[in-house]
Every structure is written in structure tokens, then in C-alpha cells.
Amino acid sequence: MALLLGFLLLLLELCRNTLSLGSRSSTEGTEVLELELPATNYETKDSYKAGPIGGLFQIVHIFLRVVQPNDFPEDILRKILQKKFDLSTDYEKPENVVLTLKIIYYEIGVIICAVLGLLFVILMPLVGFCFGLCRCCNKCGGEMHQRQKKNGPFLRKCFAVSLLVISIFISIGIIYGFVANHHLRAQIEKTWKLADSNFRDLRTLLNGAPAEISYILSQYTTTKEKAFSDLDNVQSLLGGGIHEQLRPKVIPALDDIKAMAEAIKETKEALLNVNNTLKELKKSSAQLNTSLSDVKRDLEQSLNDPMCSAPPVATTCNNIRTSLSQLDDNTNMDQLPSLDKPIDKINDILQTNLSSLVQQGYKSFNDIPEMVKNQTTDIISDVKSTLNSIGSDIESIGEQIPIQDQLSNFMGYINDTETYIHRNLPTLEEYDLYRWLGGLVVCCLLTLIVIFYYLGLLCGTCGYDRNATPTRRGCVSNTGGIFLMVGAGVSFLICWILMTIVVLTFVVGANVEKLLCEPYQNRKLFQVLDTPYLLNENWKHYLSGMVFNKPDINLTFEQVYSDCKENKGIYGTLKLENSYNISEHLNIQEHAGNISNDFQNMKVNIDNIVLLDEAGRKNLMDFSFSGIDAINYNIYLAELSKAPTKANLLSFADDLEVKANHLPHGSLKQSLKNNAQTIRTIHRSEVVPLEQSMSSVYQSIKELQQKSSGLGMKVTNTLSSLDSAQDFLTTRISSVIVEESQKYGNTIVGYFERYLQWVKISITEKIAACKPVATALDSAVDVFLCSYIIDPMNLFWFGIGKATVFLLPALIFAVKLAKYYRRMDSEDVYEDMENGNIGFHRHHSTQTV
């Protein structure tokens, strides 16, 4: 109990000191980014499991619920506490009588069991004494004579089985006693470790609080560095934000103008290429026409040969002469107009470097972030100064918290309490050693009795001879009967002592379990302690009166215990805002407002951005009026789609050679074959390249036609997009700047709002998380008192009491059974006579009781 008292005093002092400490608790830093307080690890487990023996404890709990099924007497306990435990004053008052009757009603189960136990304690010695005197007078079975009965064997078996079963039940109770006695001893030995771990956890709590405060304060530097980094990157963050807001509208317009500038260059290159190729085509076409004319003239001369006059050659010659018209040129390239004028106009347009003008527009637009940086230099400096001043304020608040002094004082109290417990624990262990030895003696005495019974049953059963008469029973059987009688005698001698121990431990253990352990576990005990005006008739709430000297504050034992169990901070748990209001000393809106005021003074002027000047606009208009789209491309396409010759020269040459082969040998035939070869040469060297050039120019003109189609509309749309983007810059840029400036300012302010909010949450909910306090109280009451002491003690009286109760029927059956095992002094003898059976008593030995 000294350990329990020490723990309770420790917890009470912790509440007092932490409250006075918490009343000055201050704002510390919440992490700006994703910061969390470092996790604190504690040694003591917040739950206790008894292990396999827990099942036996549950059996005892069930028995206690049967004996005492009444609910926790909250009203009775409140009235007793309000009367300051004095029920002797005016006892005859009706309310006192009623209160006494309620107590008796609540304790009726325990009282009945205790009364029965006391009757057992009183009557068993008297019954044993009378029983012994009676047997000394050869009464009550003391006469060493056994009368023969027909059901004797059956009774002997019934007595033996009954005694065996009862002995097993007694053995189970003894095992319970041994286990409980050893478990209690083992748990007391663990008390050192339990106490030390709790004290280390409390020290960790007290030593960790200043470290946590320092950690939170140090996070302001991290927050400030992040803010300073964003302030230094105002060019990319604010300027970039403005730039990105304008980009979707501006960049497409500039891209269209850039594409139009590339289109002008490409158009010029295409026109030059087509124009030069047309000139080459005209030369090639003229050369082809000359070559075909020469061949045609040579063929006409060959056909004037005299052989063409004689049939049948004349027919062939006429056919050849008729086909000579196929050797004419099929195109008229000279009729195609020249493209020199459109090219000249394009050259004039290209005198203005539209690409350079577009790049200037890009540069002017992309310079927005740099302009923002240059215009916000002074504001950024002011914001940094404000942030530094906030840091100084937070540090000064941290320095005002006298937490270290308070913790040092309380640390001394913990050391004193630990010294007291360590000084008295050896005494507790010494007393427990005596208790363990006493419990061992009790269990051994019961074990001795059971051993006598087991030996009696063993010897009596094994040595029994059914053919032997009572006066001639064997030594083994007789020894078994003696063992049974010794067991019965020892039972009479010690059972009342055992029952006295059982009654005392039962009354104490049952009441502690029902009045302290169970209500502590279901927290009804805290509800009683939280009754207004209970512990102090002048205080509505005792805990708040003790802590703040303000008993009207709703601070309850149950709420404090629950919050500590959930590992909440001391500040919120003990409602220290009633003594030191963090919100007043850490005004988030005030600090955030100072930063916001600096950003409200931010003025960014971006109104001189010109995407394309007048020269560029005029250049685009000139291109739309250059006439490129008015060129009659169909004339060129129609002419270029024709074949260079009216007939296929290869086919014509092949046909000419076939006809020449039908002619007789001579100069005509040879001349025609030579001309056919010449025609093939013209096809290879002139017609094929000409066809290829014409096809290439055809595709170029087709592409040029597609590019120039709707040129005026394209330029108009480009200028419209440019005007829209320029107008957007002119009319919306101010609102975009304001919007992005607010976002940027909110980001910076948000860092500190989140930081200060984290400071507040950390102090009110996380700093000095008081789980070790609840764990220490649990260790003192639930673990040490209830689990270490009361549960094993209850199991001990439960086992020993069961064994002691079963001693009563056991000794009855043992005395009855001993008559069938022991050797008798006399027996009944029956002899047959002529007129019937005559029985008489025969003395056989001098054996005494």
C-alpha cells in the first residue's frame, strides 16, 4: 500500500505543478511545411495482461458477481464521503439508519458468506472435540467392531468413490492456492521494474516538455527560411504567375504572327523556285521542239526517196508521212505569265523583318517576371523585416515561460517519491516473503490432508481382501484405514484456522475488487469523485478548485484521466486557458495582418507591353495585298499537266522501226532506222527530264495555291487575334496582377498562419502529453493493487476456501470408509443349528482404538 500511496501522491503533485506550469505555457512553433513533434517513446505499457492465469481470475470474478451482483453504490459512497466517514454521530437518525441498511443490502452477499465462514470456524473445533470424546467412549464409530451387512460392499465402494471425487476437488483448490501464492510473489518482485519504468516515463515527460518547446520555437527559422526563399523567388512565383495567367491569350497570337512571318519567307522561296523552274521549262520545251523539228525534217527528206514511189513501199511511206504530225510539241510554255511581279512585292514586304518584330513581342512579354522583381524590391524588404520582428516576438514569448523552474521543482518531488518507494519496497518484499511462506504452509497442510486421503484410498483399495473377515484384514488395508482417520483428525485440527484465513482475505479482497478495482476500470469511481461539493463542501469542482482556486471551472477527474489516457497535452487536459490563454498571447490574425498590410502596399505596373508595332501590322497588311492569292494558278496547272509531246516518242520510234523492217534493204530503210534511234534518244535525254520538271513544278504550284488560298482572311484573323491579345493585356492585366499578388501574399501569410496555428495546437494538445500520468495511475491501481495483489489474493482464498469447505464431507466419508479398511477387534459370527441360524459376538484380538 505504500507503493500505491506514493503513486497517488505523485499524480496529485504532478497535476498541481503542471497546472501552475501550464498557466504560463506559451506559444511555440508549428511547422510550416509538414512538421510534427518528435514522437516520444515510453517504457511502461498502457495495458496489462495476466497471461494464462487470467482465466482463473475470471472464474473468481464470476463468483464475486454471483455473491455480490449489486451495482457500484455511488450514492452510498457519496453520502459516506459527505459525512466524512463518520456514521457514529446521531446514528439513530432515520437517514443514518437507511444508509446503514443500504450498506448491509449492498454487502449482503459478502456478509452471508462471512457469517457462514465464521460459523464454520466456531463449530468445527467444537464438533471435532465432541467427535473425539465420543469415539473415546467407543461411540460414534469408535468401537472396533463391524457388523455384517448385505450392502456392505456397495457402501464401501460408494464411500471410496465419493472420497476420491472430493479429494480431487480439494486438490484443484490446493493447486489454485499454490498458483495464486506463487503468482503474487512473482508479481511483487516485478514491482521494482514497474515503479522504475513509470518514474523514467514521468522524467521523460518532464524533460521532454522543454525540448518540445525548443523544437517548436526552432521551427520558426524553418518557416522563415521558406518564406524568404519564396520572397527571393518573387520573379518566378509572382512574375511567373502573372506570366502564366496571360500566356494562354498572348502566346497563341504571337505564335500566329511568327507563323505568318515564316509563311512570307516560304512563299517567296516557293515563288522563286517556281519562277526559275518555269524559265528552265521554257528553254527545255524550245529545245525539244527544235529536236523534233529536225527529226521530222530528216524523215520528210528520207521519204522523198524514189523507192517510196513504187508499190508496195509507197503505202508504207505514205503511212509514215501521215504520222509525222505526232512529232510536234504538245505544250506552249511561252504563254505562261512570269511571276516576277509577285516576287518583287514579296521582296518589298521582306524589307521589314517581321520575325525580329515578333521576337521583340516575345521578349516584351517574357520580361514580365523581371519587371515584377524590379518593382517589388522595397516591398520584399519590408516583408522580411516584418517576419524578423514576428520571430523576435515569438522568441520573447518563449523566454517568458518559466517552465524549466517548475519542472525542476517537480523533478525533485519525483526523486523524493522514488526514494521513498525504493526505501519501502524492500520492506514490502520482506513482508511478502512472510506472506508467501504462510500461504505455502497453508497449501502444504491441505496437501498433507489430501495425501493422507489418497494414501488411505490407495492402501485400502489395494490391500482389501473381500474373503478376509473384519478381524483378519491385512496390514495394508489396515494402514489405509489409519491414513484416512489421520486425515480426518488433522482436518478437524486445522480446518477452522484455514477458514479464518479465507474469511479475512475474502472480505478484504472482495470489497477491494468491487469497491475499487471494478469502478476504477469502468471509471465510475471518477464519477463519484467528480460529484459537486463532495470532497470540499465549498467547491463545486474539487480539481479546478485545487488547481486554479476557481471551483466553478468544470474540470473533472474523469475528463483529466480520459484525456491523459488518449495522450493529450497537459494544457488542454487541465484547461489551462483559464490561467494562461494562449490565444491572447499568440494572436494569429494580428501577426498575419502585419504581413498582409505589407503585401497590400505592393504596386506592380505592367502597362507598356506591345506585342507588335505598327510596322509589323503594316507588313502583314502588305502581304495580304501582295496578290499572291490572285495569281491564276489554274493556267499553270493546266499547262503543266499536259504531256511534252503529242505522241509517245518510244511508241512512235518502235512503230517506225517496224515499218522500216518491212522495206527492202537500201538507204531508205537504214535512214528510217536511224531516225527511230534518234527519236528514242530525244525521249531519253529531253522528254523524260522535261516530264519530271513539269511534275515537280506542278506540285510546287499546287502547294503555293493552297498556301495563298484565303490569304487575306488568314491575315485578318491573325491581326484580330493580335488585337484581342493586346486588348486583354491593356484591360485585364491590372486584375491579373491583383489576383496573383493576393495569391502570392496569401502563400507567404499562409506559411505563418499554419505555423502559428501549429504552435497553438501543439501547446494545447501535444506539448507534455500526459499519458505517463494516466499510465502511472493505472500502474498503481489497476496493475499493482488490483492485478498484482487483489486478483492473486482472491484466487488464493477462492482455492483454499473451496478446499477447506470440501474437507467437511471428505472427513465424513473418510471416517465411514475407514471402518471397511481397518482391522477390527471383534466381528459377528453365524453358525448353522438344527433349528436355524444362531449368531453371536466373538472377540478376536486385543486391538484398541
C-alpha angles and dihedrals in degrees: 000000000000089000092050092049090050092052093049092049089048092053093047092050090047090056092050097046096041090051095052087044093046092050087072096037110134145198117291132179128286115201115261098212120029098319125156131181112262110265116252117218120209128197102216115083115233092223135047128211120192094206124217092343088063089084090061090049089054090054089055091047090053090050090051091050088053093048094043110021095160121116122252106289098235095160093048092049091048092052092047091050092047089053088049091240092295110131096154095078112094090348092172093062111117094239091053091048090050091048090050091050090050090052091049091048091051092047096040094111093050091044093052092049091046092049091050089050092050090049087052090050093050101039102041096066090045093047091047092050093049092044091053093049091047093053091046086060090054090254132116090040094314093123111096093228127105120199117218115248131180092228093045096111091048093050091048091054093045092050092048095049092045092050091048093052092046090048090054090053090049090049091053090052090049090051089052088052094049092047094047092046093051094042092052090050092049092048093050088054088056091056091089092057093044093050094045094049091050092049090048090051091050090050089049089052094050096041092044096055095071090043090052091049090049090048092051092048091048091056089069087074090055090048092048092048090053091049092046089050090054091045091051089049094053087124093063099030104042099018091041091049092053090045092051092048091054097037099082090058102036106038096056090054092050090045090054092052091047089051089049091052089052089047091055091053092045091048091053092049091048093049092048091048093049094044094050092045091051090054090052090047091054091053092046091048091051091049091050091049091052093049093049091048091053092051091046091051092048091051092050089053091049091051090057088071112124090240088072089066096062120078134270091024089055091068092053092047092050091051090051092047091051092053096052091092088072090070092072123112112265098203137065106205094166092071092063111101120240121253094216095110097054088046091053090052091051090050090053090051091050090057084084110066100226092174090058091050091051091050088054088055090050091049093048091051095043091051090070094096091051091048090051091051093050093048097047100050095106094044092051090052091051092049091051090052091051091050091051090052091051088053090053091051092051092048091050091051089051091051091053092063108096090198097132093058092050092048091048090054093048091045087060090053091051090051091050092048092048090050090050093050093046090049093052100037092078088055089050091050091048092052089045089054089057090046090049092051091048091050090047091052091050092050091045092051090053089045090053091053092049091047089054089052094047091047091047091051092045097048094038095049096042096042098042115116114194092201094053118095119234090259093049101047117140128259094250093053091046090051090053091055091049090052090053092051092047089052090051092048094049089048090058091049101051109019093087090052090050092048090051089056091046093051094049095047091042095054092047098040097044094049094045090049094048099036101038116011100045096041089047092054094047090038095236088126089062090049089057092049089050092058108126115255092003104119094026121024091210097050124073092196112028097197096052090045090053094045105035101012083237106112093180092071110101099237113145135185091234093052093047092048093047093049092048089047087056089049095245122162124272092239096061094033095056093034092237091173084088088066104027118015110209093193091061094050094040105046104181095186092051094053093041090048091057090057092043091053090057092052092047088062091057111118119186117181117196108158105120099076112129115185096192128000127222093269090059092047091050089049091056092047091050090052091052089053096043092103095237090128091049096060112117096239092170091071091056093043092049094050095043092049091064125095115253091237134035092236136027103267094208091055091045091051093047091050091047092051092049091052091047090053089060091058123090118259114279145094093301094058093047093047092052091051091050091052091049089055091048090053090053090051091051089052093051098042103035115012098049096049089044091053091050093050092047091051092049093049089047091058092045092052090046090054091045089052091052093048094048094044109112091001093151092052092048092052091046092052092047092051090046090053089048092051091048092051092046091048090048089054092048098046105028106033093087093055091045090052091049092047095048092043089055091049091048093047091046089052092055093042090045091060091060096038089055091044094050091043089052089050090054095046092045093052096043098041112015113026111099093001102205101215090119088061093056090042090052091051090047090049091052098045111017099032108028102031102029105027101029098039116011099043094051091041091052091047089050095054090040092056097038092043092052091049092047094049091051090053089076097062089035094060091046092054090041092056091045093047095045089067089065095049105040124085109252128219094223140013141190115266126196124198127185116238130180092260098042144289119326119193128199140171117256126195111218110172145005095245112143132204 
